């Protein structure tokens, strides 16, 4: 069984750009959040990812990767233009919903 110190030890060895990870207690397990803010500020809309106490090191790394992909996914969509217009919130766009499938990540897709 992992404790918060164990999880943080694994996360200190994961790096992506200048991003940081925050962890804390959540229910009977823990949470992970990401921040790409150099001031280490975790935004209110930063998703909390649940980590079980029975999590493996491999699963911690996969969850960190998923958290980064989800955050970058949003940033990428904010820069994509369709018919000359930028979608600030592509999931609310009728054209987006009709023409594009939402991106979904599977743990199996990210197995390394």
C-alpha positions in Angstrom: 0.0 0.0 0.0 1.3 3.4 -0.9 1.2 6.5 1.2 1.5 10.1 0.1 5.2 10.2 0.6 5.6 7.1 -1.7 3.5 8.8 -4.4 5.3 12.1 -4.2 8.7 10.2 -4.4 7.6 8.7 -7.7 6.2 12.0 -9.0 9.5 13.8 -8.2 11.0 11.6 -10.9 8.4 12.5 -13.5 9.1 15.7 -15.5 7.3 17.5 -18.3 8.3 21.0 -19.3 8.1 23.2 -16.2 4.9 21.5 -14.9 4.4 20.6 -11.2 2.3 18.0 -9.5 0.2 18.5 -6.3 -1.1 15.6 -4.2 -3.3 15.3 -1.2 -5.6 13.0 0.7 -9.0 12.3 -1.0 -11.4 9.8 0.6 -9.6 6.6 1.3 -6.9 7.4 -1.3 -5.2 10.4 -2.7 -5.5 12.9 -5.6 -3.0 14.3 -8.2 -3.3 17.7 -9.9 -1.1 19.4 -12.5 0.0 22.9 -12.9 2.0 24.5 -15.7 2.1 27.8 -13.8 5.7 28.7 -12.8 4.3 30.2 -9.5 3.1 26.7 -8.7 -0.6 27.8 -8.5 -3.1 25.1 -9.1 -6.1 26.5 -10.9 -9.6 25.8 -9.7 -10.4 24.0 -12.9 -7.4 21.7 -12.7 -8.9 18.2 -12.5 -8.2 16.0 -9.5 -7.1 12.5 -10.5 -7.9 9.8 -7.9 -5.0 7.6 -6.8 -5.8 4.4 -4.8 -3.5 3.4 -1.9 -2.9 0.2 -3.8 -1.6 2.0 -6.9 1.7 0.8 -8.5 4.5 3.1 -9.5 3.6 2.4 -13.2 0.0 3.5 -12.6 1.2 6.7 -10.8 3.3 7.5 -13.9 0.4 6.7 -16.3 -2.0 8.9 -14.2 0.5 11.8 -14.3 0.7 11.3 -18.1 -3.1 11.3 -18.5 -3.4 14.4 -16.3 -0.9 16.2 -18.6 -2.5 15.0 -21.8 -6.0 16.1 -20.6 -4.6 19.6 -19.7 -2.7 19.9 -22.9 -5.7 18.7 -24.9 -7.6 21.8 -23.7 -4.7 24.1 -24.5 -4.4 22.6 -28.0 -8.1 23.0 -28.8 -7.9 26.7 -27.7 -5.4 27.2 -30.6 -7.1 25.2 -33.3 -9.0 27.1 -35.9 -11.9 25.7 -38.0 -13.3 27.8 -40.8 -11.0 30.6 -39.6 -12.5 30.7 -36.1 -10.9 29.6 -32.9 -13.0 27.4 -30.6 -12.6 28.6 -27.0 -14.8 25.7 -25.9 -14.9 23.2 -28.7 -17.2 20.8 -26.9 -20.0 23.4 -27.1 -19.6 24.0 -30.8 -22.2 22.4 -33.1 -19.7 22.0 -35.8 -17.3 20.3 -33.5 -19.9 17.9 -32.2 -21.0 17.0 -35.7 -17.6 16.6 -37.3 -15.2 15.4 -34.6 -15.2 12.6 -32.1 -14.1 13.6 -28.6 -10.6 12.5 -27.7 -10.5 9.7 -25.2 -7.4 8.1 -23.7 -7.3 4.5 -22.5 -4.8 3.2 -20.0 -4.1 0.5 -22.6 -3.2 3.2 -25.2 -0.6 4.6 -22.8 1.0 1.3 -21.6 4.7 1.6 -21.7 
